[in-house]
Amino acid sequence: MENKMGYNASFAEEVFRNVDSGDEIKMCMNCGVCAASCPLREHMDYPPRQIFSLIRAGKREEVLGSQSIMLCTSCYTCVVKCPRSIPVMDVMHGLAHYALKKGYTPRIEAARFGKEFWNQVYRRGRVDERDLAQRAYFAGGFWEGVKKILEFADVGIKLVLHRRMKLIPEKKIKGISTLRKMLDKAEMLDKGRSVQ
């Protein structure tokens, strides 16, 4: 479905339909303000405006396999500076979520961490920082987990000493069943939307 300028509209339509705020990409004029204002731009394989161009060009593998879509820290700088008021941050998060749903894991550690974060929210209604770090570190195997714990031991000790991380496991929140019902409903709505 490529036109004479080399663009493939089918992937763009897929993004517009299935990615949160994906249809906002149509407003991008490729000025580059988002890339220039991003504090992580030097770590990106493709800056946001280039991601948007790749979407328009139908470059599905490059976009969904890009590390850039997993790097957004939600600082909102790109959103504030965009002259077209495109919610760039929402699009990047939407692309990351969509990529993971489609089986792409461009940053495997970030994907593991995110999955464990949401598992903890579902199980307890809150995050237990100590347990979260351990589970995320050991998700890649025993020796990888040991290596990571040793690598970040000094940070863990400082967090404990400054009372930023508890040694006692966190308890479930009151009303956890209500929270789980809401999360289940949100997942069901999301699955229903992606089927359409």
Secondary structure, DSSP 8 states (H G I E B T S, - for coil): -B-TTS-BHHHHHHHHHHSTTGGGGGG-----HHHHH-TTGGG-SS-HHHHHHHHHTT-HHHHHT-SGGGT-----HHHHH-TT---HHHHHHHHHHHHHHTT--SSHHHHHHHHHHHHHHHHHSS--HHHHHHHHHHTT-HHHHHHHHHHTHHHHHHHHHTTSS-SS-----TTHHHHHHHHHHHHHHHHHHHH-
